[in-house]
Every structure is written in structure tokens, then in C-alpha cells.
Amino acid sequence: MEKMMKQFQGIYEVDWDAEKEIVIAQPFMSYVVHDAVALAGMADRLPDLYPRWLEYLVNGYDTIGECWGWGTHVHGWSCTPTKDMVFYTLGVTPAKPGYTVARIAPCWAA
């Protein structure tokens, strides 16, 4: 509650080890965190972040939600692991604008 009250006042304090910890964003913004992890040369750590999405596969749900633990249950832009697997695991990236030529360079786990 104290942290939330400070944020309402515009006071934002880092309350994690910003040098070593990967933070968790809401599903619809997780792509920003995951892209930062990949750009930092740690794309191999992304699969460790995917199990969080399993909470959407319980109680009959088969869609990805807006937020962790609340919100609506159908948000395609919350599918960060899907994007990660295409870009960072399968290595599918544009070699020319518009994907007229694609580069495919899978990242094989050790």
C-alpha cells in the first residue's frame, strides 16, 4: 500500500536488484521486458519466464488475459512467449523490408 501511495504522488523507487533481477510486467507489456532481456544478450533466459502464462490454461480458459490475476481473458497482444519463440528461438527475422526475404537462424538450447 505504501508503494502504491508513493506512485500516486509520482514517486517511483526501484525495489528490486536492477542489475541482476528480471522484472515481471503485465502480460500486455511483457514484450518490452522480454525484448530488453534479449537485447542484453540473455535470450536463453526467456523460456524461464514463460511458465507464468500457464495460469491462463486453467479452469477452462484457453486464451491469454490482459493482466495477471484480473482483467479480461482475450488479449492477443499479451502473447509475448509466442513472439519470443518466433524471433528468439526460431530466429525468424526480416532480411529485407516487409519480410520479402526472411532470415531463419534457430537458437539451439544447450
Contacts in CASP RR format, 6 or more apart in sequence:
PFRMAT RR
TARGET T0000
AUTHOR 0000-0000-0000
METHOD contacts of the structure
MODEL  1
MEKMMKQFQGIYEVDWDAEKEIVIAQPFMSYVVHDAVALAGMADRLPDLY
PRWLEYLVNGYDTIGECWGWGTHVHGWSCTPTKDMVFYTLGVTPAKPGYT
VARIAPCWAA
3 13 0 8 1.000
3 15 0 8 1.000
6 12 0 8 1.000
6 13 0 8 1.000
16 23 0 8 1.000
22 33 0 8 1.000
22 37 0 8 1.000
22 45 0 8 1.000
22 49 0 8 1.000
23 33 0 8 1.000
24 30 0 8 1.000
24 33 0 8 1.000
24 49 0 8 1.000
24 52 0 8 1.000
24 68 0 8 1.000
25 32 0 8 1.000
25 33 0 8 1.000
26 66 0 8 1.000
26 67 0 8 1.000
26 68 0 8 1.000
27 53 0 8 1.000
27 64 0 8 1.000
27 65 0 8 1.000
27 66 0 8 1.000
27 67 0 8 1.000
27 68 0 8 1.000
27 75 0 8 1.000
27 78 0 8 1.000
27 80 0 8 1.000
28 66 0 8 1.000
28 67 0 8 1.000
28 75 0 8 1.000
28 77 0 8 1.000
28 78 0 8 1.000
30 49 0 8 1.000
30 78 0 8 1.000
30 80 0 8 1.000
31 80 0 8 1.000
31 83 0 8 1.000
33 49 0 8 1.000
34 46 0 8 1.000
34 49 0 8 1.000
34 80 0 8 1.000
34 83 0 8 1.000
34 84 0 8 1.000
37 43 0 8 1.000
37 45 0 8 1.000
37 46 0 8 1.000
37 49 0 8 1.000
38 46 0 8 1.000
38 84 0 8 1.000
38 87 0 8 1.000
38 88 0 8 1.000
43 84 0 8 1.000
43 88 0 8 1.000
43 107 0 8 1.000
44 107 0 8 1.000
44 109 0 8 1.000
44 110 0 8 1.000
46 81 0 8 1.000
46 84 0 8 1.000
46 88 0 8 1.000
46 89 0 8 1.000
47 89 0 8 1.000
47 109 0 8 1.000
49 81 0 8 1.000
50 81 0 8 1.000
50 84 0 8 1.000
52 68 0 8 1.000
53 64 0 8 1.000
53 80 0 8 1.000
53 81 0 8 1.000
55 68 0 8 1.000
55 69 0 8 1.000
56 62 0 8 1.000
56 63 0 8 1.000
56 64 0 8 1.000
56 65 0 8 1.000
56 73 0 8 1.000
61 73 0 8 1.000
63 73 0 8 1.000
63 74 0 8 1.000
63 75 0 8 1.000
64 73 0 8 1.000
64 74 0 8 1.000
64 75 0 8 1.000
64 76 0 8 1.000
64 78 0 8 1.000
64 79 0 8 1.000
65 71 0 8 1.000
65 72 0 8 1.000
65 73 0 8 1.000
65 74 0 8 1.000
65 75 0 8 1.000
65 78 0 8 1.000
66 72 0 8 1.000
66 73 0 8 1.000
66 75 0 8 1.000
66 78 0 8 1.000
86 92 0 8 1.000
87 93 0 8 1.000
88 107 0 8 1.000
89 106 0 8 1.000
89 107 0 8 1.000
90 104 0 8 1.000
90 106 0 8 1.000
91 103 0 8 1.000
91 104 0 8 1.000
91 105 0 8 1.000
91 106 0 8 1.000
91 107 0 8 1.000
92 102 0 8 1.000
92 103 0 8 1.000
92 104 0 8 1.000
93 102 0 8 1.000
93 103 0 8 1.000
93 105 0 8 1.000
94 101 0 8 1.000
94 102 0 8 1.000
94 103 0 8 1.000
95 101 0 8 1.000
95 102 0 8 1.000
95 103 0 8 1.000
END
